[in-house]
Amino acid sequence: MLLRIIALLSLLFVLSGCAEPPYTNIDNTQLQTLLKQGVTIYDVRRPEEWRQTGVVEGSRLLTFVDANGRPTPDFFARFTTEVKKDEPVIVICRTGNRTDVLARLLVEELGYRQVYNVRDGITRWIAEKNPTVRK
């Protein structure tokens, strides 16, 4: 199963620039609006990244891939347990690349309907002087 996911992630990464995404890319203004509406945000970076920059307040922390780009063994089990397929969810990483792959996978392979990818990730959030909290 893990090998299938790795192969699929690789293929999705290659193909991700070929078509309009099946999820919604959002900027920081849209992110703030969704957060005020109570939409859950998942920061899918690694622990050392969270410590380095902090996270958007209210973020759920769940590492998607390890430093070698391999999905963490419990990611999909935890995510699918915590997030229902019909509820909106926001995903954020460092620059939006990992979450581009993840958001596409969530919609196309796992049937999620309302996935929001933070375009340019935490990097743009910080550059625009938005606050973070340390975890």
Secondary structure, 3 states (H helix, E strand, C coil): CHHHHHHHHHHHHHHCCCCCCCCEEECHHHHHHHHHCCCEEEECCCHHHHHHHCECCCCEECCCECCCCCECCCHHHHHHHHCCCCCCEEEECCCCHHHHHHHHHHHHCCCCCCEEEECCHHHHHHHCCCCCECC
